[in-house]
Amino acid sequence: MTKYKVVVNGCYGGFGVSERGAEWLLANGADPAKVTIKRADYEGGYVYVYVSLDRHDPLLVRMVITLGSDAASGKHAQLYVHQLSQPKYRIDEYDGSESVEEPDQVQWEDASTQESA
C-alpha cells in the first residue's frame, strides 16, 4: 500500500522553509527555479528563502523528515509531515496555521433531492 505524505505548517505565522532546509533541498537535487535563497549584501542583513515545491513533493517530505521540524522550518513556521489515507488532499489555512482535508472528511450537501421548480 502506497503511503502518501504532505508537508504542513502547524503554527500561526505561515509556511516557510529555513535557509538550512533550502540548502538541503538544493544539495539533494531540487530544481533551483523552485528553491531560492537570497542574502542581503550587508553584514547582519536578512536572508530570503522561497520554496515553490508541491507540498507532497517527495524531496520536500524527505527534507522535513531528515532535518526534523526545528531545522527544516522557517522563522514563523513549524513544519511537519502529515500521512494521507489517499492521494487527494486540500490544505486549509487560517492565519498561517494549516490543516489537511481529504475528500472523505468533507460533508457534501445533495441538491439531487430537490424537486424541479
Secondary structure, DSSP 8 states (H G I E B T S, - for coil): ---EEEEEE-STT---B-HHHHHHHHHTT--TTTEEEEE-SSTT--EEEEE---TT-HHHHHHHHHH-HHHHB-TT--EEEEEESSS--EEEEETTEEEEE-GGG-----GGGS---
